[in-house]
Amino acid sequence: MSQTTAFIVDTLVHATPLMITGLAVAIAFRAGIWNIGADGQFIAGATAAAWIGVSAPATIGWLALPLALVAGAIAGGIWAAIAAWLRSRFAVLEVISTIMLNFIATYGASYLVRGPLQEPTHVFPQTSSIVAGAHMPILISDTRLHWGFILGLLLSVLTWYAMKYSATGFRIRASGMNPFAARNAGLINVPRVTSGAFIVSGAIAGIAGGVEVCGVTFALYENISPGYGYTAIAVALLAGLNPLGVIGTGILFGALETAAGTMQRNAGIPATTASVIEAVVILGVIGIAQFRSRCSVSAT
């Protein structure tokens, strides 16, 4: 395999969790929900998928994969539902609750891989390997690129279509843009719509966690997420909260992550340089948007 091909493959592998979690964040933000908890929902989904993958009998074969992904979606949705309930019942700001839930998910997964779910030798902080039937099929032979990337593309396209052409998508967009007008003029049950979008957002982040376990790690590790849920916020914002745009920005950030590792190995440049570049890109996009906004106001 050439270096160029290897770089492209690694980019798409890195882009897959960023694309799916970025989509999750974009849905929540479109509904006016500041879901900062995609990282915790990712970990919850990864934990559930790993538990299914480890405990599933080998006799069920390929059924283990959809079961693991569904379990990841359910776990991520439940993790988001906790914050949604706190928001609707006690008016707890979702920014605070989701950040706290991120810590709970991180340390909860650490406890599980060092306790009840730890591999039999009790040497490594991880679970046993998932059964072969729960492995994500490889998209291109002799590479690490798996069908999770295609799943991310399909989710992005379906979400874009639903947001643009369905009544549910209209309610989500209306609730996010102006909840008061949506409630009074549009007769939309805003709390119900936003809570539903919150839970769907968490479910998609949970799928991302399941895809990572079934397609890349094949086990639940301590600190399985290097901050995918936080980078996903940048992915979603840079895409303008457009589900199709998330595909491009996810690949962009995947390329930055891949290049960072390559530069550190070959040139000794710290991998954290990628984070600096990501921040500069985001600030540049925000600055350009503000400049255009002021120019349009001045023109009127």
N, C-alpha and C positions, 0 to 999 in steps of 0.2 A: 504494500500500500504506500503510495506517495505521501509526502509530507502535506501537500495541499489537500488531498483526499482525507487524510487523518484529521487535519484542522477542521474541515467542513463537517465531518462526522461528529467530532467532539463538540463543535459549536451547536449542532442540532440537538445533541444529547443534553448539553447544558441548557439549551433554550427551552426544552420541553417543560420542565417544572416551572420555569419563569413565565412561559406563555400561559400555562393553565392557571397558575396563581394570579398572574396579572389580569386574566379574564375574570377571576373571582372578585378581585378588588374593583375592577371597572364596573361590574354589575352593582355592587354595593354603593359605590360612589355615585353612580347614575341615579340611584334611588335616594340620594341624600344621606346615606349612611356612611360614617367614617370608620369603616372596618379596618382597623390596624391589626386585627388578629388572624390574618391569613396564615401567619407562621404557625400559630398554635393549632389552627384547623388543619394545616398540612401535617403536623406531627400527629394529631389525633387520627387522621386518615391513615397515615403510615403505620401507626400502632395497630389499628384495627385490621388493616390488610395483612400485616405480618402475623398477627394472631391467627387469622383464618388460614394463611398460607402455611403456617407451621403445624397447626392442629388438624388441617383437612386430611382425610385419608387419601393415600395415593390412588385408590381405586376409582375416585370420581374423575380423574384425568383432567381434561381442559376446563371442566366446570369450576375448578378451584380459582381460575383467573377472574371470571366475572363475579364470583362470590366475594373475592378479595376486594375488587374495585367497588362493588356495591357497599361492602362493609366500610370501606374508606369514605365513601360519599355520606353514608349514614352518620358515621362518627364525626366527620367535619360539620355536617348539618346540625347535629346535636350540640357540638361545641359552640357554634354560632348562635343556636337557639337560646343558650344560657344568657348570652349578652343581649339578645333581642328581648327576652323576657324581662331582664333587669331594666332595660330601656323603657319598655311599655308599662311595666308594673310600678317601678319605683323611680322612673326618670333618671336612671343612672347613665351618665354619658358613655356612649359606646367606645370612645377613645380610651377611657380609663379601664373599663371592664375588659375590653379585648386585649389590652396590653397585659393586664393581670392574668388573664387566661392563657396568654402566651407562656408566661413563666410557669404556670401550673402544668401546662402540657409538656414543657421541656423537662421539668424536674420529675413529672409523673412518668414520662418515658424512661428517664434515667433510672428511676426506681425499678421499673419493670424489667429492664435489661440487666439489672444487677440483682434482681430478685426472682419473682415468679416466672418470668419468661426467659431468664438467662440460659445460654447454651449449656449442655450437660456437664462440660468440664469445669464450668465456673471460673474460667481464666479470662475470657474476653467479655467486655460490657456490650453484649449483643445477644440476639436470639439465635436459635438454630436456623439453618437455611430453610427457606420455604420449599414446598414440594415442587417438583418439576412442572406439574400441571398449572401452577400459579405463575410461571414465568411468562413475561410478555414476549410474544414472538419477535424474532429479529427481522427488521425491515430489509436490510441489505446484508447479504451473507458475508461472513468474515469481518464484520464490524460490530460496534456496540449499539448502533442505531436501531431502535426498536419501534414497534407500532404505537407506542405511546405518543410519538410525535404526530402521527396521523390522527390519533384520537384528539389531541390538542387542536389540530386544524379543524376537525369536524365540530368540536364544541364551539370554537370561535365563530365559524360560519353559521351554525344553528342559532347561537346567541344573537349574532348580528341580525339575522332574519327575524327572530322573535321580537327583538327590541324595536325593529323598524316597522314591521308589518302586523304584529299581533296586538290585540286589545290589551293583553297583560303588559306587553312592552310599552305601550302608550301610557298606561297607568303608572308604570315605574318611572318613566321619563318625566311625566307631569308631576308626580309626587316629589321627585328630586329637584325639579326646576322651581316650582312654587307650590309648596304643600297647602297653603291657604287657598289659593285659586283652585287647586285640584279638589279640595274638600268642598268648597262653597259653590263653585261654578261647574266643576266636573262631576260632582256627586261621587267622588272616589273615597273609599275607606282607606285613608292614608296610612294609619297605623298598621292595618292588616297588610297592605301592599308592601310597605317598607320592611315589616317583619318577615314577610315571605321572601323578599329579595335578599334580606340578610341571611336567611337560612339557606337559600339556593347558593349564595356566594360561598358560604361555609362548606356546602356539599361539594362544590367544584374544587375548592382548595383541598378538601379531603381526597378527592379523586387524584389530584396532583401528588399527594403523599402516597397513595396506593400505587400510582404509576411508577414512582421512584423506587419503591420497594420491589415491585414485580418486574421492573425493567432494568434496574441499575444495580441496586445493592443486594437484592435477594435475601435480605435479613433486616431486622430493625437494629440500628446502631444507636449508641449514645451520640447526641448532637447530630442526628441525621440531616437536619436542615442547617446549612451554613448561613441562614438568613434569607431564604427564598421569599418568605412572606413580606419582608421589608423591602427587598429589591423589587418585588412585584408592584409595590406602590409607585415606584419610579417608572416601571414598565407601563402601567396603566395610565399614569399622568402624561407620559411622553407620547402615548398613543391617542391622547385626547379623549380617553375613556371609550374609544371606538373598539368593539370586539375584533374587527378585522385588522385594525391598526396594531393591536396587541401582538399579532403574529410577527410583524416586522420588528417591533421594538423588543420582543422576546428574543428574536434571533440576534438583534444587535447586541443586547446585553449578554447573550450566550457567547457571542464572538469575543466580547471584551473579557469575559471570565476565562475563556480558553486561551486567549492571547496573554493574559496576565500570568497564567501558569507556565506558558511556554517561555515568556520573557524571564521569569524568575529562574527557570532551569538553565536556560541557555546564556542569558546575559547578566544574571544576578540582579535584575531590576525587581524591587519588591512587588508582590502581587497586589498589594493595597493600592498601587498606582491606578488599577482599573476602577477602584471606588472613586478616586479623585476625578478621573475622566468622566465617569457616570454623573457625578455631581455637577461638573462643568457643563455637560450636555443638557442636563435638566434645567440649570440656571439660565443657560442660553435660550432654551425654548420658552421658558417663562418670560424672560426679558423681551424676546421678540413678540410674544403674544401681548404683553403690556404695551409695547411700542405701537403695534398695530391698532390696539384698542384706543389709545390716546389720539392716534392720527385720524381714526374714523370719527371720534368725538369732535376733534378740531374742524374736520371737513364739514360736519353738519352745523 
